[in-house]
Amino acid sequence: MFKIFSLPTLLLASLAIGVVVSTPLAARDDGCIICTLQIPECHCSAYERCIIIPQTCFECAHAVCLPPRKSSTSAGDDKSDE
């Protein structure tokens, strides 16, 4: 039912998949860093927003937690202490 592959075969297959999926950054002789193809996970609190920063030539994709947005109704009207 399952076919068992040797380690070199799996390595070559994973490299081939990486080249096909990440074609714009596949040629690493341009000085770009090598990143995994996994989407970064968010580990933010329930009140924070998670933003995924895309991969660049110098930095892998990563998640950033941001504080919640201020509501537009309270902008400029800070009477929360009253």
CORKA-V762164 format. One record per pair of residues at least 24 apart in sequence whose ideal C-beta (glycine too) atoms are under 6 Angstrom apart, sorted by sequence separation. I is the first residue (numbers start at 1). J is the second residue. D is the distance in Angstrom with one decimal. If there is no record, write none. Layout:
# CORKA-V762164
[[I	J	D] [I	J	D]]
This chain:
# CORKA-V762164
[[32	57	3.9] [35	60	3.7]]
